[in-house]
Each structure stands twice: as structure tokens, then as C-alpha cells.
Amino acid sequence: MLVTATTAEEARAVERSGADAVIAQGVEAGGHQGTHRDLPETDGCGIGLLALVTEIREAVGLPVVAAGGIMRGAQIAAVLAAGASAAQLGTAFLATPSPARTPCTSRR
């Protein structure tokens, strides 16, 4: 099970829950940020992905998957260099032709 975290505190909770890995989702996430905080818009949080990956790697012993705003190979290399085990890309693939696209994502 992989669980999203937007702070090191959330990542520690993810680890305690028994998850297999934590997805570090930076503030760059396209149009949303899956947070577990009550008032993310008022608590001053908004951690960039590279800083977040580093903080989470230092806070937990789980593999870290980096997500949020990753569009190019250089960005993948950067998150891996920051300590991520993998990079998760989403928005980069929405506009590409693919047989795996569903009718829901094709209607946009």
C-alpha cells in the first residue's frame, strides 16, 4: 500500500499505519494536493517537492515515491538524487495518445 504525504509529520503517520511506501506529494501537484491537514490553506505549509523528498527520507525508513510537477527526465533525475526511490508522473501523460486511455480521460 502506498499513501500520500505532504509533510514529514504525515509521512511518519503513514509509516506507523503499516504502509509499504510513502508518496511525497509536493506543492507542485497539478491542481490538487492530497493532504491530511485540517486547514492546508491557512497553516503555512506548501513544501516544494525536492525539499519534501529530503525531509521525508530523513523522517521515515520507507521507500519514497516523488510526485508533483514532474514532467521531464531532468526532474526525475533530481528527485532520485534527492533520495526518492521512484518518480510518479501523471499530468504529463494526459495529452499523449495511448491505448490505455479510458473514455473518461479521452473526453477532455
C-alpha positions, 0 to 999 in steps of 0.5 A: 500500500502506498499513501500520500504525504505532504509533510514529514509529520504525515509521512511518519503517520503513514509509516506507523499505519503499516504502509509499504511506501510513502508518496511525497506529494509536493506543492507542485501537484497539478491542481490538487494536493492530497493532504491530511491537514485540517486547514492546508490553506491557512497553516503555512505549509506548501513544501516544494517537492525536492525539499519534501523528498529530503525531509521525508527520507530523513523522517521515515525508513520507507521507500519514497515515491516523488510526485508533483510537477514532474514532467521531464527526465531532468526532474526525475533525475533530481528527485532520485538524487534527492533520495526518492526511490521512484518518480510518479508522473501523471499530468504529463501523460494526459495529452499523449495518445495511448491505448490505455486511455479510458473514455473518461480521460479521452473526453477532455 
